[in-house]
């Protein structure tokens, strides 16, 4: 267990717990609603299309990698970390919530809404460790994969547009 | 004729500076990892990941600011020295950081991580320098040269220091993948190749 995971998961601040739990259950619909609300800020249609393609890609990639690495969550290994929500059955690495959030960060770099998405993504990553759902390494992997999935999504859209 | 040669030399010297900086950053990350190993033993990878994750998030903010044409003291001067004129400022450096963070997140062994960084920093660096001077274009990708691909392979073999003989097929695979035009930044593609290689072998 790494020091940061142990420290963050050991914290217990009510308001942080409340918001983290909300993110745990509702991050996917929340980000989609936010996307609809911030659509005018997507200067290039291509970025929106790339995001849509990446959403499908990220689902495939994360499901496959979780099954491949089959690493247990911190809350599942009977360690000193107890989760603040019921421990899910799926595997830990990489963090799907974090990857999903950073996908939106990648899509909004350079736009006026980037700071909002960035803060949401960073808090999402933090909350996964705080809730005892993931190790630090899981969220690091999720961040990287989110960016990579978006980059691949952009290339796919470029190819489709050229055709 | 003389003016055209001078112009090419100037571009080559700029690219050399850029590639040596690329190599230096890679070696600096390896040095950081080795320093953490000396201090924290088996937890070295975690501490290096913390540093790189913070750097990654700072990199995201910088990239956003540069796309918005905001001025950043000191960093602007560094980017002027190292970034290609028509490229998005900080784009190459950012993907280099993503590639290195991917190695730390997806590989457990510090030797594998160090080998991957070496292949990325040294292999890719020498490949660009030799490839620019080369004239034998690859039949499947006219944007790359045989000289560049061979330079990648031989320089990437320095990963032998960390992986022994396994560095040779790793260098060959990365050189081959890098020689294709896969429309993904080399700084992301080479680490992905290393991660796949180390998971298979």
Interface residues (C-beta under 8 A of the other chain):
Chain A: X2 X3 X4 X68 X94 X105 X109 X110 X114 X118 X122 X136 X137 X140 X141 X143 X144 X147 X148 X151 X152 X155 X158 X159
Chain B: X43 X46 X49 X50 X52 X53 X56 X57 X60 X61 X63 X64 X67 X68 X98 X101 X102 X104 X105 X106 X183 X184 X185 X188 X192 X199
